[in-house]
């Protein structure tokens, strides 16, 4: 909940998301359900009324596959 507005992050059934760091590149590998899940998460953060700084942490055993590096999706409206 942010500013009294509840944001619901939903997961597609069977979603698989892995995040790897390859030096200067980050690879996000996902099946179709995982890609839809990430897209939905980003659209949720983009909703009107979502405040600057609202974010979602994805980590190994919290949405990401074993061996993944953590991923934070954050809204930042500052230019």
N, C-alpha and C positions, 0 to 999 in steps of 0.2 A: 504494500500500500504506500502510495506517495501522494502527498498533499490531499489526503482524504479520498483519493481515487485508487481503487484496486486494479492492479494489472495482473492478468492471469497468463502464465506462460504454459502453453500446452505442448505435449509431446505426441508425435505420430507413433502409432503402434509399430514396433519393430525398428525404430530409429537407431542407427549406428553412426556415431561420430567419433573420429579420431583426429587429434591435433598433434602435429610433430614440428619440432624446431630443427631446421637444417641449416644451422649457421645463420646466414642473413635472410633466410626465407622461412616462412611458416606455411605448412601444408595442412589444410583442412580436408580430410578425406571422409566422405559420408555416402551412405546409400541414399536412394531416392527419399525415403522417409526421413532420414537425417537431414537432408538438404531442405525439405519442406519444414521441418522443425526449426532449423536455423532461420529460415526466411520468416516464419511466424514470430520467432523471438524478436527479430529485428523490426518487424512491422508493429509489434506490441510496443517496443521502445519508441517508435516513431509516432505513436498516437498523439493527437492534440491533447494538451494538458499534462503530458508526461514531463516532469521537471528535468532541467539540466542536472546531470550527475546520476540520474537513475541508471542502475546497472544490474547485470546478472552474471554470476560466477558459474562457470562450467568447469568441472574438474574430473579427474579420474574417479570413478565410482560415484560421481554426482552428475551423470549425464554423458560423460565421455568414456571411451573405451580404455581398458587397462593399458598403461604405458603412455597415455596422452599427457601433454603439458597442459597447464591450466589456460583457460580462455576467459577473458572478461569482455562482455558486450556492454558498452556504456554510451549513453546519450550525452553529447557535448554540443551545446548550441552557441558557444563562444566562437567568435571568428578569429 
